[in-house]
């Protein structure tokens, strides 16, 4: 009997499109699928596409600080009964959601169901979450660190705005999740240099400097991440 906790890949009767797809899907998903929790999913009516936001439980046993969320887009060829896929690791749900939206997933289908994860604690969190989902393509994902060894759990993300005229192009986003109340906050700070942002991440004990006001855009996607570093945020070195 299938494990009900395993992700709904919906690949019965489908085979990988080529050897590279087979090897990659096996190493990234099949061998650890019992450690993958499904946070959100959407499957198109024609059976050609599946979009999933997954939590990778294996990350907590690996290198400290790595992103724990995976966005997965499965594409099936219903005539040849083969499949291909894309995937990216992200530190925040909004970033994974943005990546899936940019690949055709309906925005509302990426929303985490009630009871999954923590709730948004305030209006500032909600506004920033929506902006990250909608404007993700305007920010390159440079770095992140997830500290989940205590309560609250803190995730810090370093981004760079693609507007060359932005005087403060480097942004730090901090998610603080309280597992007692099951709520989280999101806060954003702006820095004029990469070095200034890193200084705050490593030892900052001051409030995040607020970002400049900017008009909202409607594009919905996120750039793929580079490999995260191991620099813990705000004195949380292990």
Secondary structure, DSSP 4 states (H G I P E B T S, - for coil): ---TTS-----TT-EESSHHHHHHHHHHTGGGGGGEEEEEEEE-TTSSEEEEEEEEGGGGGSSTB---EEEEEEEEETTTTEEEEEEEEESSHHHHHHHHHTTT--GGGGSPPTTSSPEE-SHHHHHHHHHHHHHGGGEEEEEEEEE-SSSSEEEEEEEEES-TT-TT-EEEEEEEEETTTTEEEEEEEEESSHHHHHHHHHH--SPPPPPPP---------PPPPPP----STT---
